[in-house]
Amino acid sequence: MVRTIELNKRQEQILEIVKENGPITGEQIADRLNLTRATLRPDLAILTMAGFLDARPRVGYFYTGKTGTQLLTESLTKIHVRDYQSIPVVISENVSVYDAIVTMFLEDVGTLFVSDHQGCLAGVLSRKDLLRASIGKQELSAIPVNIIMTRMPNITVCKKEDLLIEAAKKLIEKQIDALPIVKETDLGFEIVGRLTKTNITKAFVALVDED
């Protein structure tokens, strides 16, 4: 677990002692601070869980030599898309623009994924796509979404096993709100999930707040 926390004075003292004397036992650290082992236990637990210290049974504590930023970076490289994905909202390519607007409103999402007759990813619909289609005097119930959607292969996708940080980079680079999570099949890309900016935000908050 990584926390970008501000260490208190005693925790900083513990780090200095371990830096200079590690490996060193909890009892030895307590003696140097004129405190009991029980008093230090919460601080040692925090420093170990946060990655500043490494604890080895019957040996003692080691200083990892890593900054909070380095530890955060390491944690980010261990989180995958599957850890924070959400359920996709999928519509058929024959659905009307009107029905797509209703679906987006009822599901409270910013992106709809469109499937073909084989159930594979055929397109993506954003709020902007539907807004553009709504401008004018067109009969929205008569226009299928496959007329206005972004089509393959111009769709950015990700997979469950991808690193979350790499998926986040795709969202930023493409300036989009969501990515379809797909699985390759003989027929095409099966839609198995959704990754949004909200999912990314939840991951970063959890990374900092985790105890």
N, C-alpha and C positions, 0 to 999 in steps of 0.2 A: 504494500500500500504506500502511496506517496501523498504527502501533504506539503503544500507550499506554505508552511506555517512559519510564524515568527517564534523562534525559540525563546523560552524564558531564561533568566540568568543562570539558574541551576543547570538547565539542560546544556547551555553553552559551556559551563564549567565541566560537565561530564564529558562533553566532546573533546575539550582540551586535554583532559586527563587521559582519555583513551588514545588520542592522537599521539601523545608523548610516551605512553606506557603500555600500549596494547601489545599482545593480548593481556587483558587484566580482568579479574573477576569482579562481580558485583560487590562482594564483601570488601575487596580492596579499594574500590571506588568510594564506597560508603565510609571507610576508615579515613580516606584523604579529605573527605568533606565533613567529617565528624557527625555523620548521620547514620541512622540504622538502614539496613538493607531493605526493610519494608517501606521506609519512607521514599527510597529511590526507585522502588519497583515500577510505579507508574511512569516516571520519566524515562527509565530504561526501556520500557515497553514501547513508548511513543517513538523514541529515537530508533529503535530496532524496526518497528513496523514501518516507519517513514523511510527506512533505508539508509539512514546516516550511520548506523552501527550494524555490525553483523555479529550474532551471538553463536558460539559453538559450545556444545555441552562439554563440561570438564576442562575446557580451555579458557573461555572468557570472552570478552568483547573486543572486537576489532573496529577500527575506523575505516569506513569504505572509501573515504577520500572523494566522495561525489557531492556535488552541489544539489540543491533542491531542483534546479532546472534540469540537470543531468538525470536525476531520478525520475522526474516527470516525463522526460523524453523516453526513458527506458520503459516506463509503464505504458505509454501511448503505443509503443511498438508491440505490445502484448495484447491489445484489445482488437477484436475482429468485428466485422460488420454483424455477424450473427448474434453478438452479445447485446446489441441495441436495436436490432431491426424491429419494424412494426408490420402490421397486417396491410397488404396492398388493397386499394380499392380499384377493381377492374371492371371495365365495361366492354361490351362487344363493339366491333367497328361499325356495325349497322345501326347502333343506337343514334337517336337524333340529338342534335346540339341542344335542343330544349331539355330533353331528358338528362343529358350530361350535366347541364347547369343545375338541375334539380338534385341530381345525385351528389354533386360537389357540395351543394348547400347542406343537404341532409347529413352527409358523412363528415362535414366540416374539415375538408382537406383542400390543399392548394393544387394538387396534381392528381389526375386520373390516368391510369394505364389502360391501354386499349389492346384487346386480344383479337386474333383472327379466328376463323372458323375451326382451327385446330387447337385453339387455346394457347397459342404462343404470342409473345409480344409483337404487336404490329405498329403501335404508336403511343405517343404520350400527349396528354392534353393539359395545358396550364390554364390558370385564371386568365392570363393575357390572351390566349388563343380563343377562349370562349367570349371574352369581352369584345375582341375584334369582330368575331362572328355576329355579335349582338348589335353592332352598330349598323344602322341602315334599315331597310324595310323588308329584309328577307324573312320568310316564314321558317322560324327556327325548328319547328317540329317536322319540317320536310327536308332538312339538311342533315345527312349522316355525318358523324364525327370524322369518318375517314377522309372527308374533304378538307378538313381544317387541321387535323392533327399533325404533329411532327412524326415522320415515318422512320423506320429502320432503313438504312444503317446510320441515320443521323441522330441516334439516341445514345446517350451515355449511360452505361449500365455498370453494375458491380456485382460481385458474388459474395456468398456468405463467408467464405474463407479469406476474403480480402481484409487488409488492415483497415481499421476505422479511419486512421489519419489519412490514408491514401484516398479513401472515398470522400473524406472532407475536402481534400484538395480538388477533387473533381467538381464538387458542388461550387467551390469558389471560382475555379477556372472557367467553368461553363456558365456561371451566374444563374444557376437554377435552384429550385427549392427542394427537389426530391430526386432520388435515383431509384429505378427499378432494380430489385435484387433478383438475379436470374440464375437458372440452371440450364446448361446446354443439353439439348436433346437432339435426336435425329431430325425432328421436325422444325427446330428453331430454339428460341429462348423461352423457357417456361418461367412465368412470373411467380416467384416464391416469397417475395417480401418487398418492403419499402424502406428506404433510408432517407430521412428528412433532416433539415437543419435543426429541428427540435430534438431529434434523436441524438444528434451530435452534441447539442447543448447539454442534454441529460447526462451523456457520458462524461463530459468535462466536469460537470458539477459533482457527479458521483466520485470521480477521481480525486477531487479535492476534499470532499466531505466524508469519504469513507473512513470508518473507524476500525 
